[in-house]
Amino acid sequence: MKKTPMFLQLALILFCIMAIPTAILTWYSGSQIIQNSEAAIGESTLAGLNANRRLNENALANLAQDTSRLAATNIFDRIRSFETYDEINANYNNVSLALSVTKELLNLNRRVDGVYSSFFYLKDSDYVFSTDNSITTLARYESIGWITEALEGRRGISGVWVPRKLASGEHVVSYVYPLNRLSTTTSGTIVVNMKESQIGKYLHAAEAGNSNDLLLDADGKVISFNDRSLLLSDGRKLPFLQEILNQESSEGYTFRELDGNRMVYAWNRSSLSGWWNVSWSSMDELMSKSREMQGNIILLTGAIIVLGTLLAVFLATWLSRPLRQLVQMIRSKSDLGVVNKNELAFLKLAFKRMQEEEESLFQLLQEREQDTRSLAVHRLLRGELPPRIMEVFPHPCYRVVVIAIDQYRRYVGNTNVETRSYHRYLLGARYESLFPDGMVARSVYHNEGCMVIVLNYALEEGDEHGRLVHQALEEVRDQSLELLEHSVTVGVSELADGPERVTLRLFEAMEVIKRRMINGAGAIMYWHDEEENSRKYLDSESSERRILNFLDAGELAGIYKELQNIRSRISAEDNISYDNIMFIYYQLMGATLKHLRENHLGTGRMIMGRGNVYSMLAAMDTLDELEEYLYDFYCEIVQSLDHSTPETNYAQRITEYLKQHYREEIVFEDMAKQIGISYSYMRKIVYEQTGSSMIDFVNQLRIEKAKELLRDSELTIKQIAAEVGYYNVQSFNRFFRKYEGMPPSGYKSAKSKSS
């Protein structure tokens, strides 16, 4: 595209602007026409079906009413006493009465179109009155045993409708109405047979086209259908009928594909009889006009797009003329070395170079400004008052905050110089943005593991101001932990009312940091003036003697217990000073080295690689670190003295513990406490016994178990990973490849082939 002339690009853009919306509009309008047409057809089909249902129900209701009115007359009371066919034929009067009943039945047939026949059966008699065979015996008439079964589920005094096939082959829907005691004392049953073909006419009265109309009873039996071969069969076996009959709605319509044709199905259920009216017809025939309209819209859209293309080319040529002239002028006055590029690419490169020059100039100015601010903060911390200090710190009140990285030696061991420099830069930028509005915060790197923030603000009183500052310091601590993956301790000085007192406040904040020796790492601590004579002094001479005795005996457990005793005594004192704490441990270290020399034991090999042990003690942040360091130191001394140490026993206990718990997430520090030794000593024992680190040893146990499961079980790779202690398959694959040189799947395949 960068080599395509600009006027062609503009033409393409204009074409897309016109063609794409037009095409989308055409597609949308066409789809809406189809959808609306389908919805209208569905509604129309359902409305016609409802009209047919009402017409059919009215016809059947009229027939039922006429039957009930006939039953209410006294016509049947006249022949109540005739129990046999012979009694009727006994005399002329009896025959006349019987013929009057037959006449009324004929009149009933004429009142409603489509009645095939009707008959009356007097209870316990041996004859029937019928319109097709007049008065005849039951033996000569078709069986009426079905009436009893039809009336079993009847409720109330109304009759029931029963679809059936007559002996003559005619399909009818029979209305069975038993006489009741409310209207007459005669016991008998009137049966009126409505032709199925007449019901079919009612169902198709409001339908147009080739539609299929179906009437089902409540159990799904076909009452009326175009295909007469399916009458009285199970209609639910027809396509989609079972799905429709299971609908919760009593009426509706839907669209389905049948034999490659799209069909519309409409259904409703009579609330009176529970019968289902269903009709379906082909949408392809009904939608022919709508699809023709859609085709015309597509042709019209194509014509519009062609005309729009010609217009787009003309407009693009006209609109791009000033820009092409501008490019020609720039090329003639400056050589950017751009060839085979169109006008837009040329201008983009020209403006990009201008932007790069502007950004480099702006960045240079920012760096100069930042360097100026940092230099001013450093000079202020040294006790100097830099010129124009009011531009950097415009407010009268100052407070110094020191952020010290806990366990700094471990942090340095886990990071390189570039990473630490990046951390300092990133933290400095973050710190300055965390404090409340109206407060100036400038941060600088002070010394090993310490950042200093100088806060400058107007004098404000009240708990709200202090709460906002404390919230900002909590955010400083939390973000430092997130970035460094090491906790930090925050020390806050007292308030200073002038820049000349900032140096003193820095000293206070640094002194506060020392309190983490007792308070622990990760705390936010504030400076409070204390009287030196209020501080208590502790002496650990008795603990020193016991430790030296345990050292001579090689009892590491006793040494560990005494170290814990020293820490407990220190922690129990509220006002003990940092200097007193360090003096206790310096004195213990000195007494130990003196004891070794007095017993003519060389100390060079014992402290080799540790550097200056007193400097190492001074670098410790907390009592836990001091205790761990000294215990490791005594462990090495006991080993070098070749006393009967329990190292072999420890190794066995460590190995057994790892073999039992390698599937779990092991915290090695907690494991060392359970065994009763320090973590570093435990790590050393494992390395000497196995030649591997503890992590490698645990992973080797897991991989060996995984190999066994891959060979001898049917578990999946994911299941095996979870079984041996890996919480995701990716970690399992990585460690398996590290120790075995192939993925688990490859190992399993290789073992399967070899077996």
C-alpha positions in Angstrom: 0.0 0.0 0.0 2.9 2.4 0.6 3.8 2.3 -3.1 0.2 2.8 -4.3 -0.4 6.4 -5.4 -2.3 8.5 -3.0 -5.3 9.3 -5.3 -5.9 5.5 -5.7 -5.8 5.0 -1.9 -8.3 7.9 -1.6 -10.5 6.3 -4.3 -10.4 3.0 -2.5 -11.3 4.7 0.8 -14.2 6.6 -0.7 -15.4 3.4 -2.4 -15.3 1.5 0.9 -17.1 4.4 2.6 -19.9 4.2 0.1 -19.9 0.6 -0.9 -19.6 -1.1 2.5 -22.5 0.7 4.2 -24.6 0.3 1.1 -23.9 -3.4 1.0 -24.5 -3.8 4.7 -27.8 -1.8 4.4 -28.9 -4.0 1.5 -28.1 -7.2 3.4 -29.8 -5.9 6.5 -32.9 -4.7 4.7 -33.2 -7.9 2.7 -32.8 -10.0 5.8 -35.4 -7.8 7.6 -37.8 -8.2 4.7 -37.4 -12.0 4.8 -37.7 -12.1 8.6 -40.7 -9.8 8.7 -42.4 -11.8 5.8 -41.8 -15.1 7.6 -43.2 -13.6 10.9 -46.2 -12.3 9.0 -46.8 -15.6 7.3 -46.5 -17.4 10.7 -49.0 -15.0 12.3 -51.4 -15.3 9.4 -51.2 -19.1 9.4 -51.8 -19.2 13.1 -54.8 -16.8 12.8 -56.3 -18.9 10.0 -55.8 -22.0 12.1 -57.6 -20.4 15.1 -60.5 -19.4 12.8 -60.8 -22.9 11.5 -60.7 -24.3 15.0 -63.5 -21.9 16.2 -65.6 -22.8 13.1 -65.2 -26.5 13.8 -65.9 -26.1 17.5 -69.0 -24.1 16.8 -70.3 -26.8 14.4 -69.6 -29.5 16.9 -71.1 -27.4 19.8 -74.3 -26.8 17.8 -74.6 -30.6 17.2 -74.1 -31.2 20.9 -76.7 -28.6 21.8 -79.3 -30.1 19.4 -78.6 -33.5 20.8 -79.0 -32.4 24.4 -82.3 -30.6 23.5 -83.6 -33.7 21.8 -82.7 -35.7 25.0 -84.7 -33.2 27.1 -87.9 -33.9 25.2 -90.4 -36.6 26.2 -90.0 -38.5 22.9 -87.9 -41.2 24.5 -90.2 -41.6 27.5 -92.9 -43.0 25.2 -90.9 -46.1 24.3 -89.3 -46.6 27.7 -91.4 -49.6 28.4 -90.4 -51.5 25.2 -87.6 -53.8 26.3 -87.6 -56.0 23.2 -87.9 -55.6 19.5 -90.9 -57.9 19.5 -92.8 -55.5 21.9 -92.4 -52.7 19.4 -93.8 -54.8 16.5 -96.7 -56.1 18.7 -99.2 -53.5 17.5 -99.5 -50.5 15.3 -99.5 -48.0 18.1 -96.1 -49.2 19.3 -94.7 -49.1 15.8 -95.9 -45.5 15.5 -94.2 -44.4 18.7 -91.0 -46.0 17.5 -91.1 -44.3 14.1 -91.6 -40.9 15.8 -88.2 -41.5 17.6 -86.6 -42.3 14.2 -88.1 -39.2 12.7 -86.6 -37.0 15.5 -83.2 -38.5 14.8 -83.6 -37.7 11.1 -84.4 -34.1 12.0 -81.3 -34.0 14.2 -79.2 -35.1 11.3 -80.6 -32.3 9.1 -79.8 -29.5 11.5 -76.0 -29.7 11.1 -74.2 -30.3 7.8 -72.1 -33.4 7.4 -73.9 -35.8 9.8 -73.6 -39.3 8.4 -76.0 -41.1 10.7 -77.4 -41.2 14.3 -79.0 -43.8 16.5 -80.6 -44.2 20.0 -80.1 -47.2 22.2 -82.5 -47.9 25.1 -80.7 -49.3 28.0 -81.1 -53.1 28.5 -83.1 -53.4 25.2 -82.2 -55.6 22.3 -82.8 -53.1 19.5 -81.7 -49.6 18.3 -83.4 -46.7 16.6 -81.1 -45.5 13.7 -81.3 -43.2 10.7 -79.5 -45.6 8.5 -81.2 -48.9 9.3 -84.4 -47.6 11.0 -85.5 -49.9 13.9 -83.4 -53.0 14.0 -82.1 -55.5 16.5 -78.7 -55.3 18.0 -77.7 -58.5 16.3 -78.3 -56.9 12.9 -76.7 -53.5 13.7 -73.0 -52.8 14.1 -71.5 -53.4 17.5 -72.1 -50.8 20.2 -69.7 -52.2 22.8 -67.3 -49.3 22.2 -69.8 -46.9 23.9 -69.1 -48.2 27.4 -65.3 -47.7 26.9 -65.9 -44.2 25.4 -67.9 -43.1 28.4 -65.5 -44.3 31.1 -63.6 -41.0 31.4 -66.6 -38.7 31.0 -67.2 -36.0 33.5 -70.4 -34.1 34.2 -73.5 -34.6 32.1 -72.1 -33.6 28.7 -71.3 -36.1 25.9 -68.0 -37.2 24.5 -66.6 -37.1 21.0 -65.0 -40.3 19.7 -63.2 -40.7 16.3 -63.8 -44.1 14.8 -64.3 -46.0 11.6 -67.8 -47.5 10.8 -68.4 -51.0 9.4 -69.2 -49.3 6.1 -65.7 -47.9 5.9 -66.8 -44.3 6.6 -64.6 -42.4 9.1 -66.7 -40.4 11.5 -66.4 -38.5 14.8 -69.2 -39.8 17.0 -70.9 -37.7 19.6 -72.0 -40.0 22.4 -74.6 -38.5 24.8 -76.1 -40.6 27.5 -79.5 -39.5 28.8 -79.3 -38.2 32.4 -81.8 -38.0 35.2 -82.0 -34.2 35.2 -83.9 -34.2 31.9 -85.6 -37.6 31.7 -86.3 -40.8 33.6 -85.4 -42.9 30.5 -82.0 -44.5 30.5 -80.3 -44.7 27.1 -77.6 -43.2 24.8 -77.8 -41.0 21.7 -75.0 -41.4 19.2 -74.5 -38.9 16.3 -71.9 -39.7 13.7 -70.3 -36.6 12.1 -68.4 -37.3 8.8 -64.6 -36.8 9.1 -64.7 -35.2 5.6 -67.0 -32.4 7.0 -64.6 -31.7 9.8 -61.8 -31.5 7.2 -63.8 -28.8 5.4 -64.0 -26.8 8.6 -60.2 -27.2 9.2 -59.4 -26.0 5.6 -62.0 -23.2 5.4 -59.7 -20.3 6.0 -56.5 -21.8 4.5 -55.1 -21.0 1.0 -52.6 -22.9 -1.0 -51.3 -26.3 -0.5 -51.4 -26.7 3.2 -51.7 -29.8 5.4 -54.4 -29.7 8.1 -54.4 -32.1 10.9 -56.7 -32.6 13.9 -55.5 -34.8 16.8 -57.2 -35.8 20.0 -55.6 -35.2 23.3 -53.7 -38.6 23.1 -52.3 -37.8 19.6 -54.7 -39.9 17.6 -55.4 -38.5 14.1 -59.0 -37.4 13.8 -58.9 -35.6 10.5 -56.0 -35.3 7.9 -55.5 -34.8 4.2 -53.9 -38.2 4.0 -56.9 -40.5 4.9 -54.6 -43.5 5.2 -53.3 -42.1 8.5 -56.7 -41.6 10.1 -56.9 -43.0 13.6 -53.1 -43.6 13.7 -50.6 -42.1 16.1 -50.0 -38.6 14.7 -47.0 -38.0 16.9 -44.9 -40.1 14.5 -45.3 -37.5 11.8 -42.2 -35.2 11.4 -41.9 -32.6 14.2 -45.3 -33.5 15.7 -43.9 -34.9 18.9 -41.9 -31.8 19.5 -44.9 -29.6 18.9 -47.2 -31.6 21.2 -44.6 -31.2 23.9 -44.8 -27.4 23.7 -45.8 -25.7 26.9 -47.7 -23.0 24.9 -51.2 -23.9 23.8 -50.7 -22.1 20.4 -47.8 -20.8 18.3 -45.9 -21.3 15.1 -42.4 -22.4 14.1 -40.2 -23.0 11.1 -38.5 -26.3 10.2 -36.6 -27.9 7.3 -38.4 -30.9 5.8 -37.0 -32.8 2.8 -35.0 -29.7 1.8 -37.9 -27.4 2.0 -38.5 -24.7 4.6 -41.9 -25.3 6.2 -44.0 -23.2 8.6 -45.8 -25.1 11.3 -48.7 -23.6 13.3 -50.6 -25.2 16.1 -53.2 -24.5 18.8 -55.1 -26.6 21.3 -58.8 -26.4 22.1 -59.5 -25.5 25.7 -62.9 -27.3 25.4 -61.9 -30.7 24.0 -58.1 -30.7 24.4 -57.8 -31.5 20.6 -54.8 -30.2 18.7 -55.2 -28.4 15.4 -52.0 -28.4 13.4 -51.2 -27.1 9.9 -48.1 -26.8 7.8 -47.2 -25.5 4.4 -44.1 -24.7 2.3 -42.4 -21.3 2.9 -40.8 -21.4 -0.5 -44.2 -21.0 -2.2 -45.3 -18.4 0.3 -42.1 -16.4 0.1 -41.7 -16.2 -3.7 -42.7 -12.5 -3.8 -40.5 -11.5 -0.9 -37.5 -13.2 -2.5 -38.2 -11.5 -5.8 -38.2 -8.1 -4.0 -34.9 -9.0 -2.3 -33.3 -9.8 -5.7 -34.4 -6.5 -7.1 -32.9 -4.6 -4.1 -29.6 -6.5 -4.7 -29.5 -5.4 -8.4 -30.3 -1.8 -7.5 -27.5 -1.9 -4.9 -25.0 -3.2 -7.5 -25.9 -0.3 -9.8 -25.4 2.2 -7.0 -22.0 0.7 -6.2 -20.8 1.0 -9.8 -21.8 4.7 -10.0 -20.2 5.3 -6.6 -16.9 3.8 -7.8 -16.8 6.3 -10.7 -17.6 9.2 -8.4 -15.0 8.0 -5.8 -12.2 8.1 -8.5 -13.2 11.6 -9.5 -13.3 12.9 -6.0 -10.0 11.2 -5.0 -8.2 12.8 -7.9 -9.6 16.3 -7.1 -9.0 16.1 -3.3 -5.5 14.7 -3.5 -4.2 17.5 -5.7 -3.1 19.9 -2.9 -1.4 17.2 -1.0 0.5 15.9 -4.0 1.7 19.5 -4.6 2.9 19.8 -1.0 4.9 16.5 -1.3 6.5 17.7 -4.5 7.6 21.0 -2.8 9.1 19.1 0.3 11.0 16.7 -1.9 12.5 19.6 -3.9 13.7 21.4 -0.7 14.9 18.5 1.4 16.4 15.1 0.7 14.9 12.5 3.1 16.2 9.6 1.1 12.7 8.2 0.5 12.1 6.4 -2.8 9.3 4.1 -4.1 6.9 5.5 -1.5 3.6 7.3 -2.1 2.7 10.7 -0.8 1.2 9.6 2.5 4.2 7.3 3.4 6.5 10.2 2.5 4.7 12.7 4.8 4.4 10.1 7.6 8.2 9.6 7.6 8.8 13.3 7.5 6.6 14.0 10.4 8.0 11.0 12.3 11.5 12.4 12.1 10.2 15.8 13.3 8.5 14.1 16.2 11.6 12.1 17.1 13.7 15.2 17.2 11.0 16.9 19.4 10.8 14.0 21.8 14.6 13.7 22.2 14.8 17.4 23.0 11.9 17.1 25.5 13.5 14.0 27.1 16.8 15.8 27.5 15.1 18.7 29.2 13.3 16.3 31.6 16.5 14.5 32.5 18.2 17.8 33.2 15.3 18.8 35.4 15.2 15.4 37.2 19.0 15.5 37.8 18.6 19.0 39.2 15.9 17.9 41.7 17.9 14.8 42.7 21.0 16.8 43.3 19.1 19.2 45.4 17.7 16.4 47.6 21.1 14.8 48.1 22.7 18.1 49.1 19.8 18.7 51.5 20.3 15.3 53.1 24.0 16.1 53.6 23.1 19.3 55.5 23.7 21.7 52.6 21.1 24.3 51.5 21.0 24.2 47.7 20.2 27.4 45.8 16.6 28.1 44.8 15.5 25.4 47.3 12.0 27.0 47.5 11.5 25.9 43.8 12.0 22.3 44.8 10.4 22.4 48.3 8.0 25.3 48.5 6.4 24.4 51.9 7.8 25.1 55.4 7.4 21.5 56.9 9.7 18.5 56.2 9.6 14.9 57.1 12.1 12.2 56.1 11.0 8.6 55.2 13.6 5.8 54.8 12.6 2.6 52.9 15.0 -0.2 53.7 15.0 -3.5 51.8 14.7 -6.4 54.3 17.3 -9.2 54.0 19.3 -7.0 51.5 22.0 -9.6 51.1 19.5 -12.2 49.8 18.0 -9.6 47.5 21.4 -8.8 46.1 22.1 -12.5 45.6 19.0 -12.9 43.6 19.4 -9.9 41.3 22.0 -8.4 39.0 23.3 -4.8 38.9 21.0 -3.9 36.0 17.9 -5.2 37.7 18.7 -3.4 40.9 19.3 -0.1 39.0 16.0 -0.6 37.2 14.2 -1.2 40.5 15.6 2.0 42.0 14.5 4.0 39.0 11.0 2.5 39.0 10.4 2.8 42.7 11.6 6.4 42.8 9.0 7.3 40.1 6.2 5.4 41.9 7.0 6.8 45.4 6.6 10.4 44.3 3.1 9.7 42.9 1.6 8.0 45.9 1.3 10.9 48.4 -1.8 13.1 48.7 -2.3 16.3 46.7 -0.6 19.3 48.0 2.3 17.3 49.4 5.7 17.4 47.5 7.6 14.0 47.6 11.1 13.7 46.3 12.9 10.3 46.4 16.5 9.4 46.0 18.7 6.3 46.4 20.7 6.8 49.7 22.9 3.8 50.3 23.0 0.0 50.3 19.4 -1.1 50.3 17.8 2.2 51.3 15.7 4.8 49.5 14.9 8.1 51.1 11.8 10.2 50.5 11.7 13.8 51.6 8.2 15.0 52.2 7.5 18.7 52.0 4.1 20.1 52.9 2.2 22.9 54.7 1.6 22.5 58.4 -1.7 20.7 58.9 -3.1 19.4 62.1 -5.7 16.7 62.6 -6.0 13.0 62.4 -7.1 13.1 58.7 -3.8 14.4 57.5 -1.9 11.7 59.4 -4.2 9.0 58.1 -3.6 10.0 54.5 0.1 10.0 55.0 0.0 6.5 56.6 -2.1 5.2 53.8 0.5 6.5 51.3 3.2 4.7 53.3 1.3 1.5 53.3 1.0 1.8 49.5 4.8 2.4 49.3 5.4 -0.8 51.3 3.0 -2.9 49.3 4.2 -1.7 45.9 7.8 -2.2 46.9 7.0 -5.8 48.0 5.3 -6.5 44.7 8.2 -5.2 42.6 11.2 -6.5 44.6 9.5 -9.7 45.8 11.2 -8.7 49.1 9.6 -6.9 52.1 10.7 -3.4 53.1 10.7 -1.6 56.4 9.6 2.0 56.5 11.1 4.4 59.0 9.5 7.9 59.5 11.2 10.8 61.2 9.7 13.6 63.3 8.5 16.8 61.7 11.1 19.5 60.8 10.2 23.1 60.5 13.0 24.1 58.2 15.4 22.6 55.6 18.4 22.9 57.9 17.0 20.2 60.2 16.5 17.6 57.4 19.9 15.9 58.1 18.8 15.3 61.8 15.5 13.9 60.6 17.4 11.5 58.3 19.4 10.3 61.3 16.1 9.7 63.2 14.6 7.7 60.3 17.7 5.6 60.0 17.6 4.9 63.7 13.9 3.9 63.4 14.9 1.3 60.8 17.1 -0.4 63.4 13.9 -1.3 65.4 13.0 -4.0 62.9 15.6 -6.1 64.8 12.8 -6.4 67.4 9.6 -5.5 65.6 10.3 -7.6 62.6 10.5 -6.9 58.9 7.8 -5.2 56.8 6.7 -2.7 59.5 6.0 1.1 59.3 7.6 2.7 62.3 7.7 6.3 63.5 10.4 8.1 65.6 9.6 8.8 69.2 12.1 10.6 71.5 13.3 8.3 74.3 15.5 8.9 77.3 18.7 6.9 77.0 18.6 6.1 80.7 15.2 4.5 80.4 16.5 1.7 78.3 17.2 -1.6 80.0 20.5 -3.4 79.7 20.7 -7.1 79.2 23.6 -9.4 79.7 23.9 -12.9 78.2 26.9 -14.2 80.1 25.1 -17.3 81.5 23.8 -18.2 78.1 27.3 -17.9 76.7 28.7 -20.3 79.2 26.0 -22.9 78.5 26.4 -22.5 74.7 30.2 -23.1 75.1 29.5 -26.2 77.2 27.1 -27.5 74.6 29.7 -26.7 71.9 32.3 -28.8 73.7 29.7 -31.7 74.0 28.7 -31.3 70.4 25.0 -30.9 71.4 23.4 -28.8 68.6 19.9 -29.1 70.1 21.1 -27.4 73.3 22.8 -24.6 71.4 19.6 -24.1 69.4 17.6 -23.9 72.6 19.9 -21.3 74.2 19.9 -19.2 71.0 16.1 -19.2 71.2 16.3 -18.3 74.9 18.5 -15.3 74.1 16.0 -14.1 71.5 13.1 -14.6 73.8 14.7 -12.5 76.5 15.5 -9.7 74.0 11.9 -9.7 72.6 10.4 -9.6 76.1 12.1 -6.2 76.8 10.3 -3.1 75.5 13.1 -0.6 75.8 16.2 -2.5 74.9 18.4 -0.6 72.4 19.7 -1.8 69.1 23.3 -1.3 70.3 22.6 -3.6 73.3 21.2 -6.3 71.0 24.3 -6.2 68.7 26.6 -6.1 71.8 25.0 -9.4 73.0 25.6 -11.2 69.8 29.1 -9.6 69.2 30.0 -10.7 72.7 28.7 -14.2 72.0 30.7 -14.4 68.8 33.8 -13.1 70.5 33.5 -15.5 73.4 33.1 -18.5 71.0 36.2 -17.6 69.0 38.2 -17.0 72.1 37.1 -20.3 73.5 38.2 -22.1 70.3 41.7 -20.5 70.4 42.1 -21.2 74.1 41.5 -24.9 73.3 44.1 -24.7 70.5 41.5 -25.1 67.8 42.1 -23.2 64.6 39.3 -21.0 63.5 40.5 -20.1 60.1 38.8 -23.0 58.3 35.6 -22.6 60.2 35.0 -19.0 59.2 36.6 -19.3 55.7 34.2 -17.9 53.1 32.2 -16.0 55.7 34.2 -12.8 55.5 34.2 -10.6 58.5 31.7 -12.3 60.9 31.1 -9.1 62.8 30.2 -7.3 59.7 27.9 -10.1 58.7 26.1 -9.8 62.1 25.8 -6.1 61.7 24.1 -6.6 58.3 21.4 -8.7 59.8 17.9 -7.1 59.9 16.0 -9.3 62.5 16.6 -11.6 65.4 15.5 -14.5 63.3 18.4 -13.9 60.8 20.9 -13.5 63.7 19.7 -16.7 65.3 19.8 -18.6 62.0 23.3 -17.3 61.1 24.8 -18.2 64.5 23.2 -21.7 64.5 24.7 -22.4 61.1 28.0 -21.2 62.4 27.9 -23.5 65.4 26.8 -26.4 63.2 30.0 -26.0 61.1 32.1 -25.8 64.3 30.6 -29.0 65.6 31.3 -30.7 62.3 34.9 -29.6 62.2 35.5 -30.7 65.8 34.5 -34.2 64.7 32.3 -34.9 67.7 29.7 -37.7 67.4 27.3 -35.5 65.5 23.8 -36.8 64.6 24.4 -35.8 61.0 23.8 -39.3 59.7 20.6 -39.5 61.7 19.6 -36.1 60.3 20.3 -37.2 56.8 18.1 -40.3 57.2 15.3 -38.2 58.8 15.5 -35.7 56.0 15.5 -38.3 53.3 12.5 -40.1 54.9 10.6 -36.9 55.2 11.1 -35.9 51.6 10.1 -39.4 50.4 6.9 -39.2 52.4 5.9 -35.6 51.4 7.4 -35.1 47.9 3.9 -35.0 46.5 3.1 -31.9 48.6 4.1 -28.3 48.5 7.1 -28.4 50.9 8.1 -25.3 52.8 11.8 -26.1 53.6 12.1 -23.7 56.5 9.1 -25.3 58.2 10.6 -28.7 57.5 13.9 -27.8 59.1 12.1 -26.7 62.2 10.2 -30.0 62.4 13.5 -31.9 62.2 15.2 -29.6 64.7 18.0 -28.1 62.6 18.5 -24.9 60.6 17.5 -24.6 57.0 21.1 -23.9 55.8 22.4 -26.9 57.7 19.7 -29.1 56.3 20.5 -27.9 52.8 24.2 -28.7 53.4 23.4 -32.2 54.6 21.3 -33.0 51.6 23.9 -31.8 49.2 26.7 -33.8 50.9 24.5 -37.0 50.9 23.0 -36.8 47.5 25.1 -34.3 45.5 22.0 -32.3 44.6 20.1 -29.4 46.0 16.9 -30.0 48.0 14.7 -28.8 45.1 16.5 -31.1 42.6 16.3 -34.0 45.0 12.5 -33.5 45.4 12.0 -33.2 41.7 14.1 -36.4 41.1 11.8 -38.3 43.5 8.7 -37.0 41.7 10.1 -37.9 38.2 11.1 -41.4 39.3 7.5 -42.0 40.6 6.1 -40.5 37.3 8.3 -42.9 35.2 6.9 -45.8 37.2 3.3 -44.6 36.6 4.0 -44.0 32.9 5.2 -47.6 32.5 2.7 -49.5 34.7 -0.6 -47.5 34.8 -3.2 -46.2 32.4 -3.4 -42.7 33.9 -3.2 -39.7 31.6 -0.3 -37.3 31.6 -2.4 -34.7 33.5 -3.4 -37.3 36.2 0.2 -38.4 36.6 1.4 -34.8 37.0 -1.2 -34.3 39.8 -0.3 -37.6 41.4 3.4 -36.8 41.8 2.9 -33.2 43.1 2.8 -30.9 40.0 -0.2 -28.6 39.8 0.0 -28.1 36.0 1.1 -30.2 33.1 3.5 -27.5 31.8 5.7 -27.7 34.9 5.7 -31.5 34.8 6.7 -31.5 31.2 9.5 -29.0 31.8 11.1 -30.9 34.7 10.6 -34.4 33.1 12.5 -33.1 30.0 15.2 -31.6 32.2 16.0 -34.9 34.0 15.1 -37.4 31.3 15.9 -35.5 28.1 12.4 -36.2 26.6 8.8 -35.3 27.3 6.6 -37.7 29.3 4.6 -38.7 26.2 7.8 -39.6 24.4 9.0 -41.7 27.4 5.7 -43.5 27.5 5.7 -44.3 23.8 9.3 -45.6 23.9 8.6 -47.9 26.9 5.4 -49.2 25.2 7.4 -50.1 22.0 10.2 -51.8 24.0 7.7 -53.9 25.9 
